[in-house]
Structure formats: C-alpha cells, structure tokens
C-alpha cells in the first residue's frame, strides 16, 4: 500500500484559494445586505386615515431623489424610488385599521386543519365551483 504525501506548496496554495474565496464571499455578502438608501421610509410610513378608513401612502415628493445625470446640459428628472411600492402596499391592505388597532391573533386551529387534510385524503373534498375562472393546464 503506497502512502501518498501531499506537497507542502499544494497545501498552502489550497489554503490561499480558500481564504480568497471566503474574502470574496464576505465582500459580496456585505453588498447584498446593505441598508436602504438614506431618506427612504420603511413600511411604517404607510399611514391610516380614520376619516376615510383607508390606508395612506407617503407623499411621493418627499421620496424624490434628484438625478445626478445630465443630458445635453440639462439635469434629468428625479425619481421617487419606493413611491409605487408604498402606494401598492397601501392599496392591498384588506383591513387598513389593522395599522393602528390590529386584531389579536387567536392562534391556528389545528383540529380544523387536520379535518381538511383528512377530507382531502379520503376524497371527500368539495370540487371547485364550475363557474370558477380556474382552468386545467396541459402541456
């Protein structure tokens, strides 16, 4: 049985490669987990108007960032990053009053979930309504 010995330079080279790989991952990881730009509000910027009962997105003018680009001597218009996102989030809230007075969470109903799975396993699940807009897809 032959014993294979590794050359010392090969061992050091593999350590150097591993160290470079870890350094690259650390550098890229820092880029991916950066903080949002300064001046950008978080989701708590979506407000609630008690008079109308609707969620209210933040003012888009406050989100505008001036463009650093110049086109033929004129500055390009600024962009309100996040304005559409916050407006869409405000529009999607099913119960906007939850922003200021959320209902308490009563917990999951395990018995109800188990009975639904049991009905499905036994083939007793109700089929979809025939007027449903869902269709089967065949490839």
Residue, then its C-alpha position, 0 to 999 in steps of 0.5 A: x500500500x503506497x502512502x501518498x504525501x501531499x506537497x507542502x506548496x499544494x497545501x498552502x496554495x489550497x489554503x490561499x484559494x480558500x481564504x480568497x474565496x471566503x474574502x470574496x464571499x464576505x465582500x459580496x455578502x456585505x453588498x447584498x445586505x446593505x441598508x436602504x438608501x438614506x431618506x427612504x421610509x420603511x413600511x411604517x410610513x404607510x399611514x391610516x386615515x380614520x376619516x376615510x378608513x383607508x390606508x395612506x401612502x407617503x407623499x411621493x415628493x418627499x421620496x424624490x431623489x434628484x438625478x445626478x445625470x445630465x443630458x445635453x446640459x440639462x439635469x434629468x428628472x428625479x425619481x421617487x424610488x419606493x413611491x409605487x411600492x408604498x402606494x401598492x402596499x397601501x392599496x392591498x391592505x384588506x383591513x387598513x385599521x389593522x395599522x393602528x388597532x390590529x386584531x389579536x391573533x387567536x392562534x391556528x386551529x389545528x383540529x380544523x386543519x387536520x379535518x381538511x387534510x383528512x377530507x382531502x385524503x379520503x376524497x371527500x373534498x368539495x370540487x371547485x365551483x364550475x363557474x370558477x375562472x380556474x382552468x386545467x393546464x396541459x402541456 
